[in-house]
């Protein structure tokens, strides 16, 4: 049950990240490139992660480390985009935590 919940949470957070990037970069002068780089990867990983794909969850967690770094950089340097950056930071941390949950549970959970 907890694994299914973590998979669903990972997929939902990845979809939310894709939507966030779509809203963030829709008026950008390089919108197509920004959407290909930022919105497409979480969008492609969301459905397989939702369905329990371990590779999709793993790569979502790995890419979330980059999204986290991007969010911190933007929050620090661009005050007018700070809200988007903080949402990116929060969602990337959610992806990292949810995609790692089953491994953490296996490692630190109670032994039978």
Chimera marker file (.cmm) of the C-alpha trace (Angstrom):
<marker_set name="trace">
<marker id="1" x="0.000" y="0.000" z="0.000" r="1" g="1" b="0" radius="0.5"/>
<marker id="2" x="2.723" y="2.485" z="0.928" r="1" g="1" b="0" radius="0.5"/>
<marker id="3" x="4.583" y="1.713" z="-2.271" r="1" g="1" b="0" radius="0.5"/>
<marker id="4" x="1.516" y="2.483" z="-4.359" r="1" g="1" b="0" radius="0.5"/>
<marker id="5" x="1.047" y="5.719" z="-2.452" r="1" g="1" b="0" radius="0.5"/>
<marker id="6" x="4.659" y="6.726" z="-3.043" r="1" g="1" b="0" radius="0.5"/>
<marker id="7" x="4.354" y="5.904" z="-6.750" r="1" g="1" b="0" radius="0.5"/>
<marker id="8" x="1.189" y="7.959" z="-7.053" r="1" g="1" b="0" radius="0.5"/>
<marker id="9" x="2.755" y="10.817" z="-5.131" r="1" g="1" b="0" radius="0.5"/>
<marker id="10" x="5.839" y="10.730" z="-7.365" r="1" g="1" b="0" radius="0.5"/>
<marker id="11" x="3.711" y="10.763" z="-10.514" r="1" g="1" b="0" radius="0.5"/>
<marker id="12" x="1.493" y="13.570" z="-9.233" r="1" g="1" b="0" radius="0.5"/>
<marker id="13" x="4.496" y="15.677" z="-8.186" r="1" g="1" b="0" radius="0.5"/>
<marker id="14" x="6.103" y="15.174" z="-11.601" r="1" g="1" b="0" radius="0.5"/>
<marker id="15" x="2.879" y="16.253" z="-13.314" r="1" g="1" b="0" radius="0.5"/>
<marker id="16" x="2.717" y="19.288" z="-11.036" r="1" g="1" b="0" radius="0.5"/>
<marker id="17" x="6.316" y="20.158" z="-11.942" r="1" g="1" b="0" radius="0.5"/>
<marker id="18" x="5.502" y="19.915" z="-15.661" r="1" g="1" b="0" radius="0.5"/>
<marker id="19" x="2.481" y="22.186" z="-15.149" r="1" g="1" b="0" radius="0.5"/>
<marker id="20" x="4.583" y="24.620" z="-13.110" r="1" g="1" b="0" radius="0.5"/>
<marker id="21" x="7.200" y="24.834" z="-15.851" r="1" g="1" b="0" radius="0.5"/>
<marker id="22" x="4.469" y="25.278" z="-18.460" r="1" g="1" b="0" radius="0.5"/>
<marker id="23" x="3.037" y="28.223" z="-16.536" r="1" g="1" b="0" radius="0.5"/>
<marker id="24" x="6.456" y="29.640" z="-15.713" r="1" g="1" b="0" radius="0.5"/>
<marker id="25" x="7.870" y="29.656" z="-19.239" r="1" g="1" b="0" radius="0.5"/>
<marker id="26" x="4.740" y="30.227" z="-21.349" r="1" g="1" b="0" radius="0.5"/>
<marker id="27" x="5.680" y="33.874" z="-22.094" r="1" g="1" b="0" radius="0.5"/>
<marker id="28" x="9.417" y="33.268" z="-22.335" r="1" g="1" b="0" radius="0.5"/>
<marker id="29" x="11.165" y="34.350" z="-25.479" r="1" g="1" b="0" radius="0.5"/>
<marker id="30" x="12.620" y="30.837" z="-25.794" r="1" g="1" b="0" radius="0.5"/>
<marker id="31" x="9.458" y="29.076" z="-24.648" r="1" g="1" b="0" radius="0.5"/>
<marker id="32" x="9.814" y="26.023" z="-26.887" r="1" g="1" b="0" radius="0.5"/>
<marker id="33" x="13.378" y="25.331" z="-25.775" r="1" g="1" b="0" radius="0.5"/>
<marker id="34" x="12.509" y="25.945" z="-22.120" r="1" g="1" b="0" radius="0.5"/>
<marker id="35" x="9.520" y="23.634" z="-22.291" r="1" g="1" b="0" radius="0.5"/>
<marker id="36" x="11.558" y="20.915" z="-24.007" r="1" g="1" b="0" radius="0.5"/>
<marker id="37" x="14.268" y="21.136" z="-21.350" r="1" g="1" b="0" radius="0.5"/>
<marker id="38" x="12.135" y="21.689" z="-18.252" r="1" g="1" b="0" radius="0.5"/>
<marker id="39" x="8.539" y="20.509" z="-18.817" r="1" g="1" b="0" radius="0.5"/>
<marker id="40" x="8.972" y="17.515" z="-21.118" r="1" g="1" b="0" radius="0.5"/>
<marker id="41" x="11.115" y="15.283" z="-18.834" r="1" g="1" b="0" radius="0.5"/>
<marker id="42" x="8.752" y="15.320" z="-15.835" r="1" g="1" b="0" radius="0.5"/>
<marker id="43" x="5.803" y="14.932" z="-18.185" r="1" g="1" b="0" radius="0.5"/>
<marker id="44" x="7.330" y="11.830" z="-19.780" r="1" g="1" b="0" radius="0.5"/>
<marker id="45" x="8.253" y="10.334" z="-16.392" r="1" g="1" b="0" radius="0.5"/>
<marker id="46" x="4.947" y="11.056" z="-14.613" r="1" g="1" b="0" radius="0.5"/>
<marker id="47" x="2.788" y="8.247" z="-16.034" r="1" g="1" b="0" radius="0.5"/>
<marker id="48" x="5.363" y="5.449" z="-15.704" r="1" g="1" b="0" radius="0.5"/>
<marker id="49" x="6.181" y="6.623" z="-12.171" r="1" g="1" b="0" radius="0.5"/>
<marker id="50" x="2.454" y="6.690" z="-11.307" r="1" g="1" b="0" radius="0.5"/>
<marker id="51" x="2.130" y="3.104" z="-12.552" r="1" g="1" b="0" radius="0.5"/>
<marker id="52" x="5.012" y="1.937" z="-10.365" r="1" g="1" b="0" radius="0.5"/>
<marker id="53" x="7.893" y="2.070" z="-12.815" r="1" g="1" b="0" radius="0.5"/>
<marker id="54" x="11.075" y="1.927" z="-10.772" r="1" g="1" b="0" radius="0.5"/>
<marker id="55" x="13.288" y="3.378" z="-13.492" r="1" g="1" b="0" radius="0.5"/>
<marker id="56" x="10.952" y="6.318" z="-14.019" r="1" g="1" b="0" radius="0.5"/>
<marker id="57" x="10.873" y="7.013" z="-10.280" r="1" g="1" b="0" radius="0.5"/>
<marker id="58" x="14.657" y="6.723" z="-10.084" r="1" g="1" b="0" radius="0.5"/>
<marker id="59" x="15.234" y="9.121" z="-12.990" r="1" g="1" b="0" radius="0.5"/>
<marker id="60" x="12.599" y="11.457" z="-11.629" r="1" g="1" b="0" radius="0.5"/>
<marker id="61" x="14.537" y="11.559" z="-8.350" r="1" g="1" b="0" radius="0.5"/>
<marker id="62" x="17.819" y="12.163" z="-10.144" r="1" g="1" b="0" radius="0.5"/>
<marker id="63" x="16.403" y="14.959" z="-12.286" r="1" g="1" b="0" radius="0.5"/>
<marker id="64" x="14.710" y="16.455" z="-9.234" r="1" g="1" b="0" radius="0.5"/>
<marker id="65" x="18.181" y="17.161" z="-7.832" r="1" g="1" b="0" radius="0.5"/>
<marker id="66" x="18.794" y="19.396" z="-10.862" r="1" g="1" b="0" radius="0.5"/>
<marker id="67" x="15.373" y="21.033" z="-10.533" r="1" g="1" b="0" radius="0.5"/>
<marker id="68" x="16.078" y="21.693" z="-6.866" r="1" g="1" b="0" radius="0.5"/>
<marker id="69" x="19.387" y="23.360" z="-7.748" r="1" g="1" b="0" radius="0.5"/>
<marker id="70" x="17.719" y="25.420" z="-10.469" r="1" g="1" b="0" radius="0.5"/>
<marker id="71" x="15.013" y="26.546" z="-8.050" r="1" g="1" b="0" radius="0.5"/>
<marker id="72" x="17.550" y="27.598" z="-5.416" r="1" g="1" b="0" radius="0.5"/>
<marker id="73" x="19.550" y="29.538" z="-7.999" r="1" g="1" b="0" radius="0.5"/>
<marker id="74" x="16.478" y="31.347" z="-9.337" r="1" g="1" b="0" radius="0.5"/>
<marker id="75" x="15.092" y="32.071" z="-5.849" r="1" g="1" b="0" radius="0.5"/>
<marker id="76" x="18.426" y="33.599" z="-4.903" r="1" g="1" b="0" radius="0.5"/>
<marker id="77" x="19.008" y="35.695" z="-8.024" r="1" g="1" b="0" radius="0.5"/>
<marker id="78" x="15.600" y="36.692" z="-9.489" r="1" g="1" b="0" radius="0.5"/>
<marker id="79" x="13.176" y="38.200" z="-6.968" r="1" g="1" b="0" radius="0.5"/>
<marker id="80" x="10.359" y="38.534" z="-9.524" r="1" g="1" b="0" radius="0.5"/>
<marker id="81" x="10.393" y="34.749" z="-10.146" r="1" g="1" b="0" radius="0.5"/>
<marker id="82" x="10.805" y="33.747" z="-6.515" r="1" g="1" b="0" radius="0.5"/>
<marker id="83" x="7.335" y="32.200" z="-6.139" r="1" g="1" b="0" radius="0.5"/>
<marker id="84" x="7.889" y="29.878" z="-9.108" r="1" g="1" b="0" radius="0.5"/>
<marker id="85" x="11.326" y="28.995" z="-7.752" r="1" g="1" b="0" radius="0.5"/>
<marker id="86" x="9.993" y="28.100" z="-4.294" r="1" g="1" b="0" radius="0.5"/>
<marker id="87" x="7.280" y="25.944" z="-5.841" r="1" g="1" b="0" radius="0.5"/>
<marker id="88" x="9.956" y="24.219" z="-7.919" r="1" g="1" b="0" radius="0.5"/>
<marker id="89" x="12.048" y="23.614" z="-4.792" r="1" g="1" b="0" radius="0.5"/>
<marker id="90" x="9.099" y="22.160" z="-2.892" r="1" g="1" b="0" radius="0.5"/>
<marker id="91" x="7.952" y="19.913" z="-5.718" r="1" g="1" b="0" radius="0.5"/>
<marker id="92" x="11.462" y="18.681" z="-6.420" r="1" g="1" b="0" radius="0.5"/>
<marker id="93" x="11.897" y="17.767" z="-2.749" r="1" g="1" b="0" radius="0.5"/>
<marker id="94" x="8.563" y="15.950" z="-2.897" r="1" g="1" b="0" radius="0.5"/>
<marker id="95" x="9.720" y="13.980" z="-5.951" r="1" g="1" b="0" radius="0.5"/>
<marker id="96" x="13.000" y="13.074" z="-4.252" r="1" g="1" b="0" radius="0.5"/>
<marker id="97" x="11.268" y="11.965" z="-1.058" r="1" g="1" b="0" radius="0.5"/>
<marker id="98" x="8.452" y="10.056" z="-2.749" r="1" g="1" b="0" radius="0.5"/>
<marker id="99" x="10.705" y="8.298" z="-5.248" r="1" g="1" b="0" radius="0.5"/>
<marker id="100" x="13.102" y="7.267" z="-2.474" r="1" g="1" b="0" radius="0.5"/>
<marker id="101" x="10.451" y="6.214" z="0.031" r="1" g="1" b="0" radius="0.5"/>
<marker id="102" x="10.340" y="2.485" z="-0.769" r="1" g="1" b="0" radius="0.5"/>
<marker id="103" x="14.136" y="2.212" z="-0.611" r="1" g="1" b="0" radius="0.5"/>
<marker id="104" x="14.281" y="4.126" z="2.667" r="1" g="1" b="0" radius="0.5"/>
<marker id="105" x="11.507" y="1.968" z="4.077" r="1" g="1" b="0" radius="0.5"/>
<marker id="106" x="13.333" y="-1.207" z="3.050" r="1" g="1" b="0" radius="0.5"/>
<marker id="107" x="16.577" y="0.027" z="4.555" r="1" g="1" b="0" radius="0.5"/>
<marker id="108" x="15.350" y="1.527" z="7.808" r="1" g="1" b="0" radius="0.5"/>
<marker id="109" x="12.000" y="-0.201" z="8.358" r="1" g="1" b="0" radius="0.5"/>
<marker id="110" x="11.280" y="-2.734" z="11.056" r="1" g="1" b="0" radius="0.5"/>
<marker id="111" x="12.532" y="-6.230" z="10.497" r="1" g="1" b="0" radius="0.5"/>
<marker id="112" x="10.061" y="-9.089" z="10.833" r="1" g="1" b="0" radius="0.5"/>
<link id1="1" id2="2" r="1" g="1" b="0" radius="0.2"/>
<link id1="2" id2="3" r="1" g="1" b="0" radius="0.2"/>
<link id1="3" id2="4" r="1" g="1" b="0" radius="0.2"/>
<link id1="4" id2="5" r="1" g="1" b="0" radius="0.2"/>
<link id1="5" id2="6" r="1" g="1" b="0" radius="0.2"/>
<link id1="6" id2="7" r="1" g="1" b="0" radius="0.2"/>
<link id1="7" id2="8" r="1" g="1" b="0" radius="0.2"/>
<link id1="8" id2="9" r="1" g="1" b="0" radius="0.2"/>
<link id1="9" id2="10" r="1" g="1" b="0" radius="0.2"/>
<link id1="10" id2="11" r="1" g="1" b="0" radius="0.2"/>
<link id1="11" id2="12" r="1" g="1" b="0" radius="0.2"/>
<link id1="12" id2="13" r="1" g="1" b="0" radius="0.2"/>
<link id1="13" id2="14" r="1" g="1" b="0" radius="0.2"/>
<link id1="14" id2="15" r="1" g="1" b="0" radius="0.2"/>
<link id1="15" id2="16" r="1" g="1" b="0" radius="0.2"/>
<link id1="16" id2="17" r="1" g="1" b="0" radius="0.2"/>
<link id1="17" id2="18" r="1" g="1" b="0" radius="0.2"/>
<link id1="18" id2="19" r="1" g="1" b="0" radius="0.2"/>
<link id1="19" id2="20" r="1" g="1" b="0" radius="0.2"/>
<link id1="20" id2="21" r="1" g="1" b="0" radius="0.2"/>
<link id1="21" id2="22" r="1" g="1" b="0" radius="0.2"/>
<link id1="22" id2="23" r="1" g="1" b="0" radius="0.2"/>
<link id1="23" id2="24" r="1" g="1" b="0" radius="0.2"/>
<link id1="24" id2="25" r="1" g="1" b="0" radius="0.2"/>
<link id1="25" id2="26" r="1" g="1" b="0" radius="0.2"/>
<link id1="26" id2="27" r="1" g="1" b="0" radius="0.2"/>
<link id1="27" id2="28" r="1" g="1" b="0" radius="0.2"/>
<link id1="28" id2="29" r="1" g="1" b="0" radius="0.2"/>
<link id1="29" id2="30" r="1" g="1" b="0" radius="0.2"/>
<link id1="30" id2="31" r="1" g="1" b="0" radius="0.2"/>
<link id1="31" id2="32" r="1" g="1" b="0" radius="0.2"/>
<link id1="32" id2="33" r="1" g="1" b="0" radius="0.2"/>
<link id1="33" id2="34" r="1" g="1" b="0" radius="0.2"/>
<link id1="34" id2="35" r="1" g="1" b="0" radius="0.2"/>
<link id1="35" id2="36" r="1" g="1" b="0" radius="0.2"/>
<link id1="36" id2="37" r="1" g="1" b="0" radius="0.2"/>
<link id1="37" id2="38" r="1" g="1" b="0" radius="0.2"/>
<link id1="38" id2="39" r="1" g="1" b="0" radius="0.2"/>
<link id1="39" id2="40" r="1" g="1" b="0" radius="0.2"/>
<link id1="40" id2="41" r="1" g="1" b="0" radius="0.2"/>
<link id1="41" id2="42" r="1" g="1" b="0" radius="0.2"/>
<link id1="42" id2="43" r="1" g="1" b="0" radius="0.2"/>
<link id1="43" id2="44" r="1" g="1" b="0" radius="0.2"/>
<link id1="44" id2="45" r="1" g="1" b="0" radius="0.2"/>
<link id1="45" id2="46" r="1" g="1" b="0" radius="0.2"/>
<link id1="46" id2="47" r="1" g="1" b="0" radius="0.2"/>
<link id1="47" id2="48" r="1" g="1" b="0" radius="0.2"/>
<link id1="48" id2="49" r="1" g="1" b="0" radius="0.2"/>
<link id1="49" id2="50" r="1" g="1" b="0" radius="0.2"/>
<link id1="50" id2="51" r="1" g="1" b="0" radius="0.2"/>
<link id1="51" id2="52" r="1" g="1" b="0" radius="0.2"/>
<link id1="52" id2="53" r="1" g="1" b="0" radius="0.2"/>
<link id1="53" id2="54" r="1" g="1" b="0" radius="0.2"/>
<link id1="54" id2="55" r="1" g="1" b="0" radius="0.2"/>
<link id1="55" id2="56" r="1" g="1" b="0" radius="0.2"/>
<link id1="56" id2="57" r="1" g="1" b="0" radius="0.2"/>
<link id1="57" id2="58" r="1" g="1" b="0" radius="0.2"/>
<link id1="58" id2="59" r="1" g="1" b="0" radius="0.2"/>
<link id1="59" id2="60" r="1" g="1" b="0" radius="0.2"/>
<link id1="60" id2="61" r="1" g="1" b="0" radius="0.2"/>
<link id1="61" id2="62" r="1" g="1" b="0" radius="0.2"/>
<link id1="62" id2="63" r="1" g="1" b="0" radius="0.2"/>
<link id1="63" id2="64" r="1" g="1" b="0" radius="0.2"/>
<link id1="64" id2="65" r="1" g="1" b="0" radius="0.2"/>
<link id1="65" id2="66" r="1" g="1" b="0" radius="0.2"/>
<link id1="66" id2="67" r="1" g="1" b="0" radius="0.2"/>
<link id1="67" id2="68" r="1" g="1" b="0" radius="0.2"/>
<link id1="68" id2="69" r="1" g="1" b="0" radius="0.2"/>
<link id1="69" id2="70" r="1" g="1" b="0" radius="0.2"/>
<link id1="70" id2="71" r="1" g="1" b="0" radius="0.2"/>
<link id1="71" id2="72" r="1" g="1" b="0" radius="0.2"/>
<link id1="72" id2="73" r="1" g="1" b="0" radius="0.2"/>
<link id1="73" id2="74" r="1" g="1" b="0" radius="0.2"/>
<link id1="74" id2="75" r="1" g="1" b="0" radius="0.2"/>
<link id1="75" id2="76" r="1" g="1" b="0" radius="0.2"/>
<link id1="76" id2="77" r="1" g="1" b="0" radius="0.2"/>
<link id1="77" id2="78" r="1" g="1" b="0" radius="0.2"/>
<link id1="78" id2="79" r="1" g="1" b="0" radius="0.2"/>
<link id1="79" id2="80" r="1" g="1" b="0" radius="0.2"/>
<link id1="80" id2="81" r="1" g="1" b="0" radius="0.2"/>
<link id1="81" id2="82" r="1" g="1" b="0" radius="0.2"/>
<link id1="82" id2="83" r="1" g="1" b="0" radius="0.2"/>
<link id1="83" id2="84" r="1" g="1" b="0" radius="0.2"/>
<link id1="84" id2="85" r="1" g="1" b="0" radius="0.2"/>
<link id1="85" id2="86" r="1" g="1" b="0" radius="0.2"/>
<link id1="86" id2="87" r="1" g="1" b="0" radius="0.2"/>
<link id1="87" id2="88" r="1" g="1" b="0" radius="0.2"/>
<link id1="88" id2="89" r="1" g="1" b="0" radius="0.2"/>
<link id1="89" id2="90" r="1" g="1" b="0" radius="0.2"/>
<link id1="90" id2="91" r="1" g="1" b="0" radius="0.2"/>
<link id1="91" id2="92" r="1" g="1" b="0" radius="0.2"/>
<link id1="92" id2="93" r="1" g="1" b="0" radius="0.2"/>
<link id1="93" id2="94" r="1" g="1" b="0" radius="0.2"/>
<link id1="94" id2="95" r="1" g="1" b="0" radius="0.2"/>
<link id1="95" id2="96" r="1" g="1" b="0" radius="0.2"/>
<link id1="96" id2="97" r="1" g="1" b="0" radius="0.2"/>
<link id1="97" id2="98" r="1" g="1" b="0" radius="0.2"/>
<link id1="98" id2="99" r="1" g="1" b="0" radius="0.2"/>
<link id1="99" id2="100" r="1" g="1" b="0" radius="0.2"/>
<link id1="100" id2="101" r="1" g="1" b="0" radius="0.2"/>
<link id1="101" id2="102" r="1" g="1" b="0" radius="0.2"/>
<link id1="102" id2="103" r="1" g="1" b="0" radius="0.2"/>
<link id1="103" id2="104" r="1" g="1" b="0" radius="0.2"/>
<link id1="104" id2="105" r="1" g="1" b="0" radius="0.2"/>
<link id1="105" id2="106" r="1" g="1" b="0" radius="0.2"/>
<link id1="106" id2="107" r="1" g="1" b="0" radius="0.2"/>
<link id1="107" id2="108" r="1" g="1" b="0" radius="0.2"/>
<link id1="108" id2="109" r="1" g="1" b="0" radius="0.2"/>
<link id1="109" id2="110" r="1" g="1" b="0" radius="0.2"/>
<link id1="110" id2="111" r="1" g="1" b="0" radius="0.2"/>
<link id1="111" id2="112" r="1" g="1" b="0" radius="0.2"/>
</marker_set>
